[in-house]
Amino acid sequence: MIHRVFVTCVVAIAASVPVQAQDFYGSIADVKLLKPEDAKDAPSVPAPSGAIVLFDGKSLDAWTKRDGKAPAHWKILDGGILQVEKGGDIITKQKFDGKFKLHVEFRVPYMPKASGQGRGNSGVYVQGRYEVQVLDSYGLKSQNNDCGGIYSVAAPKVNACKAPTVWQTYDIEFQAPRCENGKVSEPAVLTVHHNGVLIHDKQALARKNKDKLEIVTNTTAGLGGDPCSPGPILLQDHGNPVQYRNIWLLPVKD
Ligand code: MG
């Protein structure tokens, strides 16, 4: 009888324990840590009141495949974790415009044999158009295509990455482009905190092309379309089993 009670308790505890990184990604014991906290998960931040919960750990009802029609197909794992599944990006059914805050938690696999853009690649595309890169860029001198980079537009001010397999957070404040007569008059602006560290401060989505400042209305592999129209949140499938949890968006009044 005692044995049976004990077994029941163990099973109950096991069922409630979130899935550990090692279950998927193996050990990071051979990763040279720059500081001990780089191996500690960033705290999970619940949605504040008024936020739109995009992924609550239970269902992908708020999402579709990239075509906006077929049901989203990524895996939901124990512990409220969403894992990239090969076969394409996913997008929110809802589209967003104006000003908002987006919170995303993610972790990247440890892929010691891979390098560059093949190492834990995914991405968070705001309005489906502007990618904040997700990648294992731990310990690197960050470029604009590394983790925290606004892809091909701006490198993060500092490399705020945690080690692979460790939970990280993005807090993205977004201002959609301003438009006049159907044309972008002022580019989108992004402020990004990565693991609580400011990595982009009111970064305008524009880049120098020779002497001219060119407004960016889509980054590589984004959805494009009319930059003056609302767009979804897109999570990228780049062939690596990156994981997400706790995704929410808070509209901000202008
Ligand atoms: Mg990417």
Residues whose N, C-alpha, C, O or C-beta is under 5 A from the ligand:
A	BS01	MG	N121 S122 G123 Q133 V134 Q236
